């Protein structure tokens, strides 16, 4: 298991240097070259790549935007990049789950539904990249991830918040 600890210090420095800036509604793209390069260097190493860190530090952006862009830039077919955010109703709709129901009942996402979805996306023997956001919201995520280690054509990357990982 490879763990990358990520903290959005660059954004915090910019905010404190210019505290009068109102950043609401402004889309700032902060290249996180160091962390992106760590992900690139860890590709195809046979391990689950885990990006963990403080809330709102840019873990999801690093994975879903920067790393996804890297993969497409090097020619990976978008059908071979499977993204899933466990805190997004848009993604949960794909597996018949309801975010509101999950929150009200204080339960986690059904791993059987999720696994069926992933199986349906892997249609050949070529390499697939599985990018999972907020993995701690998936019930029994450790067992699910361990199962993916046995797939030779699956390279797995996940994000999660420190407090949620450490509270198990």
Number of C-alpha atoms within 10 A of each C-alpha: 9 14 13 15 13 18 17 16 11 12 14 13 11 11 14 10 9 10 11 8 10 9 10 6 6 7 7 8 10 13 11 15 11 9 20 16 13 12 19 13 10 16 16 16 11 18 18 22 22 21 25 24 20 15 13 11 18 20 26 21 16 22 23 19 12 18 20 19 15 15 16 13 10 8 9 16 12 13 11 19 21 16 18 21 19 21 18 13 14 14 16 18 11 12 18 12 19 15 19 10 11 15 11 8 9 8 13 18 22 17 16 12 14 20 15 11 14 16 9 8 14 17 11 9 10 10 17 23 21 19 22 21 25 21 25 22 18 17 16 14 16 11 10 15 16 13 11 18 15 10 14 13 17 21 22 23 24 24 26 21 19 16 12 13 14 7 6 6
